[in-house]
Amino acid sequence: MSYGRRIDRPAYQDLNPFLFFLDKYTYGRGNPYLQPQFTHNIEFTHTYNSFLTTTLNYSYTKDFFSETFSQGNPQFNEPEYATIVRQGNIGSRQNAGISVSAQIPVQKWWTAIVYTNFNYNQFKGELNNETIDVSAGTFMANINNQFKIKKGWSAELSGWYRSKGVEGQILIDPLGAAAAGISKQVFKSKGTLKLNVRDMFYTQKVKGTINFQTTNASFMNLRDTRVVNLSFVYRFGKPIKGTQPRRKIGGANDEQNRVKMGGSN
């Protein structure tokens, strides 16, 4: 059993009060009044026979912040016809879930790692003079197949799926993706040549609907999620024995995480 309490601070860009253009009817804006969120989390984990791991968890988040949508207000130099997208503290979130994972030796040359998770989220609060009280369950499954082939060859085939879910004002449709890779040990196992493809069927497309005030809209986000990588790694010298001490970075890493990079917006 474990218990934890944590604080999540907003990214600096989410505090920027200036408008920026997304499309003709949609603008983005930061929220300088955005507050950090505080989460209490309790978790129970049980492992059976070093094979099956089951976890029960519950968390409560105060001042939960999420992407919000509102009609433009001319009083704040916002176009009245446009939707303004910003981060906002929408109230509280309660989350309860169960996850089950197992490592299955299907054959000597084939190992399957299966992970399933069911979460139930409830959001309560007030935003733009509207009461928010929504709840929904979300199911997620992930399977990773690892294959050991003779003469230094190995391969991997994996995929994941997430059912329809709710996130504040947003209802997100089901989505998933598949990936595959193959590798070969060369130069007396000192070198590794790898080829892998991510989201090979290009199914990781985020679709959903937004319903608030006088607006009922649908959206779809398309990113360059289908990627092919070819890499070569060569290991010099002798392998390092024992566990290496981790470098202490203090709070600098937390501050770095508050700076959004490129496509993470």
N, C-alpha and C positions, 0 to 999 in steps of 0.2 A: 504494500500500500504506500502511496506517496501523496503528498499535498504540496502545492506551490502557489505562490502569489507573484504576479508579474505586472510590469508596466510596459505599455507599448506607446511610444511617442510618434506623432505624425511626421511624415516626410517634409522636408523644408519646402519643396515645391507646392505641397498641399496647403501651405500657409500663405502663399503669394496671392495678394488680393487683386491682381490685374487680370482683366479679361484676355482670353486668347481664342482664336477662331478655330473651330473644328469643322463645321460646314455652315451652309446658309442659315439653318434653323437650330444649330447647336453651338453653344459656346462653353468653354471651360473657365473656371475661376477658382482660385484658392480661397481658403477660409481662415483669416487671421485669428478668429476666435475658437478655432478647433482645440479641444482639450485632449490630453492623453487618456487612454482607456486602461482600466485596472481589472485584472482577471484573477479569480480564485479557482483553483483546479484541484480535483481529487481523483485519484486513479487506483484501480485494483487490477493487478496482473497475476495470472496463474499460468505456469508452464507444465504441461503434462508429458512426462517421459522424454524430455528434450526434443519434442516433436511438434506439439500443438500448443500454441500460445493464445490465450484469451484475455482480453483487456476490457474492463468496464470503466467508463470515465464520465465525469460531470463537471461542468464549468459554469461560472456566472461572471459576466462581464458588465461592469458599470461604465457609463459614458461610451458605449460601443460606437466606433466611428466606421462609416462606410460611405460608398459613393451615393450621393443623393441627387435628385432632379427637382427643379422648380421652374416656374414660369418667370420669364424676365421681368424685372421691376425697373421702370424708367427712372424712379427715384434714385437708383444706384447706377444710372447710366447703362442699364441693361436693355437690349431690344425686347419689347413686350411680346413680339411674335416668336421669340427664341426660347429654347430650353437651356437652362443653365445647369451645368454639371459641376459639382463640387463635393469635397469630403465634408461630412457633417456628423455630429454626435446625435444619433437617433434614439438613444435611450439605453435600455439594457438588453442583453442577450443571454439566454439560457441554452446550454447545449448538453445533451446526453447521448451517449453512444456506446456501441459494442463493436469490437474488432476481433477477428479470428485469423491467425496466420499459421501456415504449416509448410514444412519442407519435406517434400515427398520424393523418395528415391524410386522413381518409376522403373528404371533399369540401371545397371552399373554405369552406363554411359549417358544416362538421362536423369536429370534432377529437376523437379518442378517446385517452384516456390509460389504458394498461393496466399493472397491476402484479400480479405473482405472486411467491409466496414459499413455500419449503418449508424447514421447520425440524425438526431431530431433537434431542430433549432426552433426557438421561439424568440421573436423580437417584439419588444413593447416600448412605446415612447410617444413623443410628439414631435412632428416636423412640419414646418410651414403651416401651423395652425390646424394640422390634420393629425388625428390619432393613428398611430401605427400599432397594430396587434395582429401579427401574422406568424404562422408556424407551419413547418413542413418537415418531412423526413427525406433523407438522401441516402441512396445506396451506392457504394463504390466497390469495384472488384479489380484486382490486378493479378496477373499471372506472368511468371518469368520462367522460361524453359532454358536450361543450360545443357549443352551437349558436348561431351568429350569424345573427340574422334581420334583415331590413331595417327601416328607420325606427326604429333605436335599441332594437329588441327583441333579447333573448338568452334562452337557456334552458339548463338543465343537468339531466341524468339520470344518476344514479350508483347503484352497488350494490356490496356486498362479501359474501364468503362465507368461513367458516372451518370446516375439517373437525374431526372429533373429535380432542381433544388431552388430554394429561395434565399436571397441575400438582401435584406432590407426591403427596398422598393422594387427590386429586380427579381423576375422569375426566369431562371436559366434553363434552357432545354437540355436534354440528354446529349452527351458527347463522349468521345473516346479516341484512342489512337493505338497503332501497332508499330512495332520496331523490330529490326532484325540485324544481326551482325555475324561476322565470321573472322577468325584470327588464325595466324600460323606462327609457331615458334621457329625462329631461324638462327643461324650462327651459334649452334650448340646451346640453344635456349637463352642466349644473351640478348637476342633481338626479337621483337614482336611486330608483326605486320597485321593491321586491323582494317576492316572495311565494315561500316555500319550505316544503316539508313533509319531515320526517325520519322514517325508519322507517314509511313510509306503509302498509305491509301488517302492521305490528305483529308482526314476526317475530324481533325482537331479544330473545328470551327465553332466559335462561341456564339450561340443564338439565344435570344430571349425576348421578353416583353416587359414594358414599363407602363404602369397605370397609376396616374396621380392627377388630382385636381381635374383640369379640363383636357388632359393629354392622355392618349392611349397610343403607344408607339411600340414598334418592334425594331430589333437591331441585330446585326451580325458582324462579328469581328473576324477578319481574315488576316493571318500573319504567315510569315515564311517558316512554318513549322515542319515542312517536309525538307529534311536536310540529309545529305550524303557526306560522310566523312571517311577519308583514307589517311591513316596515320602509321608512322613507324617509330618504334621506341627501341633504343639500344642501351643496355645497362653496362657501365664501366666498373671495373674493380670488383671487390668482394662485397657480398651483401652485408648490411649492417645488422648486427645481432642485438637482441633486446629491444625493449620499448624505448623510443626516444621521448625525452621530455617535451611537452607542448609549450610553445612560446606564449608567455603571458602578454596580453594586449590590453587588459583593463577595459575601460569604457570606450576606447577609440573605435572598436569594431561596431558598437551600437550606434555611434554617431555616423559612421560611414554608411550604415544600412539606411539611414534616414535620407540619403541622397539618392534619388531615383536615377537609373542609368538607362538612356536610350529607350528601347522597346518595353521597359518595365512600367511605363506610364499607363 
